[in-house]
């Protein structure tokens, strides 16, 4: 039997997949409290984890409309990058897994909610950060 998960920190935020339309995305604290999961379109396929540096860089890029490849880790494929970019005058997160791309766009309200969730998650990570 798999160990129970605590869901100490678990948030959802809406966005819009550029291919499939409205979607829900997840931000969750890892069980060891060292990383945040970000699941684009709430899928395992497009789930990555970020350490505190990655979360900080992601927040900064989203707030300043900066295009940036944020280092992260995919559970099956290892180190990768989550691309923060402007898409049709809105902020978006994109990545490709096994030649399958996804781009999720956030309107201003959704973006503010995503950044707020990331900031709250960062508080949990800062308690365990080293260096």
C-alpha positions as CSV (number, residue, x, y, z in Angstrom):
1,X,0.0,0.0,0.0
2,X,1.3,3.4,-0.9
3,X,2.1,5.8,2.0
4,X,-0.6,8.3,2.7
5,X,0.1,11.9,1.5
6,X,-0.4,14.7,3.9
7,X,-1.5,17.5,1.5
8,X,-0.1,20.0,3.9
9,X,0.0,22.5,1.0
10,X,-2.1,21.9,-2.0
11,X,-3.6,24.6,-4.3
12,X,-5.3,24.7,-7.6
13,X,-5.4,27.5,-10.2
14,X,-7.2,27.8,-13.5
15,X,-5.6,28.5,-16.7
16,X,-6.1,27.8,-20.4
17,X,-4.4,25.1,-22.3
18,X,-3.8,26.6,-25.8
19,X,-5.0,23.4,-27.4
20,X,-7.7,21.9,-25.2
21,X,-9.1,25.1,-23.5
22,X,-9.8,25.7,-19.8
23,X,-7.8,23.6,-17.3
24,X,-6.9,23.4,-13.7
25,X,-3.3,23.4,-12.6
26,X,-1.9,22.2,-9.2
27,X,0.7,23.5,-6.9
28,X,1.7,21.1,-4.1
29,X,4.4,20.7,-1.4
30,X,6.4,17.5,-1.7
31,X,6.2,15.2,1.3
32,X,9.8,16.0,2.3
33,X,9.0,19.7,2.1
34,X,12.0,20.4,-0.1
35,X,10.3,21.0,-3.4
36,X,7.0,22.2,-4.9
37,X,5.2,20.2,-7.5
38,X,3.6,22.1,-10.4
39,X,1.2,20.0,-12.5
40,X,0.2,21.8,-15.7
41,X,-3.3,20.8,-16.6
42,X,-3.3,18.6,-13.4
43,X,-1.5,15.8,-15.3
44,X,1.4,13.6,-14.2
45,X,2.8,13.9,-17.7
46,X,3.3,17.6,-17.3
47,X,4.3,17.6,-13.6
48,X,7.6,19.0,-12.5
49,X,9.2,19.8,-9.1
50,X,11.0,23.0,-8.3
51,X,13.4,23.7,-5.4
52,X,13.2,27.1,-3.7
53,X,15.5,28.7,-6.2
54,X,13.3,27.5,-9.1
55,X,10.1,28.8,-7.3
56,X,11.7,32.1,-6.7
57,X,12.9,32.5,-10.3
58,X,9.4,31.4,-11.5
59,X,7.7,34.0,-9.4
60,X,10.1,36.7,-10.5
61,X,9.7,35.9,-14.2
62,X,5.9,35.8,-14.0
63,X,5.7,39.1,-12.2
64,X,8.1,40.9,-14.6
65,X,6.8,39.4,-17.9
66,X,10.3,37.9,-18.4
67,X,10.9,35.0,-20.7
68,X,12.9,32.4,-18.8
69,X,13.6,28.7,-18.7
70,X,13.2,27.7,-15.1
71,X,15.2,24.7,-14.1
72,X,13.0,21.9,-12.7
73,X,12.8,18.1,-12.5
74,X,10.4,15.8,-14.2
75,X,9.8,12.6,-12.2
76,X,10.4,10.2,-15.2
77,X,12.7,12.3,-17.4
78,X,14.9,14.1,-14.9
79,X,16.2,17.7,-15.2
80,X,14.3,19.9,-17.6
81,X,13.1,23.5,-17.9
82,X,9.7,25.1,-17.5
83,X,9.4,28.0,-20.0
84,X,7.9,31.2,-18.8
85,X,6.8,33.3,-21.7
86,X,4.4,35.9,-23.0
87,X,1.8,34.4,-25.2
88,X,-0.7,36.7,-26.9
89,X,-0.1,39.4,-24.3
90,X,-0.7,37.0,-21.4
91,X,1.9,35.1,-19.3
92,X,2.2,31.4,-20.1
93,X,4.0,28.3,-18.8
94,X,5.2,25.8,-21.5
95,X,7.1,22.5,-21.6
96,X,7.6,19.5,-23.8
97,X,7.6,15.9,-22.6
98,X,8.4,13.2,-25.1
99,X,7.7,15.4,-28.1
100,X,4.3,16.4,-26.5
101,X,4.1,20.1,-25.9
102,X,1.8,22.0,-23.6
103,X,1.3,25.7,-23.1
104,X,-1.0,27.0,-20.3
105,X,-1.9,30.7,-20.4
106,X,-3.1,32.7,-17.4
107,X,-5.3,35.8,-17.5
108,X,-4.3,38.5,-15.0
109,X,-6.6,37.2,-12.2
110,X,-5.4,33.6,-12.7
111,X,-1.7,34.8,-12.8
112,X,-2.1,36.7,-9.6
113,X,-3.6,33.6,-8.0
114,X,-0.8,31.4,-9.3
115,X,1.9,33.8,-8.0
116,X,0.1,34.0,-4.6
117,X,0.1,30.2,-4.4
118,X,3.8,30.0,-5.3
119,X,4.7,32.6,-2.7
120,X,2.8,30.6,0.0
121,X,4.5,27.4,-1.1
122,X,7.9,29.2,-1.0
123,X,7.3,30.0,2.6
124,X,7.2,26.2,3.4
125,X,10.4,25.7,1.3
126,X,12.3,28.5,2.9
127,X,12.0,26.8,6.3
128,X,14.1,23.9,4.9
129,X,16.4,25.7,2.5
130,X,20.1,25.4,2.7
131,X,22.7,27.6,1.0
